[in-house]
Amino acid sequence: MKKLITAVVSLGLMIGTASAGTDVGADIKAFQGYFKKQNPSVEFADYTIGVYALDAGSRDQFEEILDGIPPYEEAVEKGGEEFEKFGLGKCSALKDPAAARLAHPYYDDAAGTVVTLEGTIRRCYTEQTGKKMGTMKGKIARISSWISDQAAGEKINVKVESDGAKAAYERGKATFYAKRGQFNMSCADCHVYNAGKKARADILSPALGHTSHVPMYRAKWGGIGTLHRRYGGCYKNMRAKPLMAQSSEYRDMEFFHQAMSNGIEISADRYRK
Ligand code: HEC
């Protein structure tokens, strides 16, 4: 990581800086426009494959893996069986799984918080079984993956409408752009301003499309993990203490992070290195 740190020239610039009001449309335009300008030869739809959109060499490996039996296939299938077994379809918010993937994350005005897909799965699981479910791997990641698969090919379309939603979005945006940890870096330093560049053995993925294939399978994990598990890993990359998965800070950040990918297709190809 050291090499990267010295390579990072922090521009200290925030795309779509908050002005008097929240203009999500303008933020999305600026965010997506930045990547289009940086990578004019990359198709917009290809941002769903993350780092593989920017690096031809690793893209070949990725496609080879998908051509075979991807290492997450069985787990996702099991997630579908678990969805049935735990009666999650009886919960109105999950009755139509594809619609549920598309409807989350959303801002619940009555509760005054951002609700994530994993939040809803956990609530429904507890209602049906009386038990608690984890937040990062295992059942939650399998079931969430299976639900997301039902919406594959549909476009992410996060809505930020009420004043409360806008406030949550602004909080999430601030978290995404905040410098933190021993390296004093922000998410944007790696995944916006240095996307496509090398950090040790990794090439940094663009934040555009980051939430299209979640939960993701990682070879490093040897399994599937939720987006918030990945957030925790990146807090560690920043030499900062991870927050709790499903904490309000991560939920707000997810709300912003997914909104930046509005228009990108949801993908069932969840393999990452
Ligand atoms: C020091 C650089 C660095 C910083 C800062 C950083 N990350 Fe990462 N992140 C990585 C690396 C390296 C990977 C693995 C390669 C890749 O996909 O970019 C990664 C992967 C990811 C992925 C998975 C991408 C995929 O396609 O599956 C997400 C999501 C992510 N980071 C989000 C964040 C968020 C949100 C923040 C801020 C809290 C953040 N990262 C901060 C280095 C960083």
Boltz pocket constraint, residues with backbone or C-beta under 6 A from the ligand:
constraints:
  - pocket:
      binder: B
      contacts: [[A, 1], [A, 4], [A, 49], [A, 50], [A, 51], [A, 175], [A, 176], [A, 185], [A, 186], [A, 187], [A, 188], [A, 189], [A, 190], [A, 191], [A, 199], [A, 202], [A, 203], [A, 204], [A, 205], [A, 206], [A, 209], [A, 210], [A, 211], [A, 216], [A, 227], [A, 230], [A, 231], [A, 234], [A, 235], [A, 237], [A, 238], [A, 272]]
      max_distance: 6.0
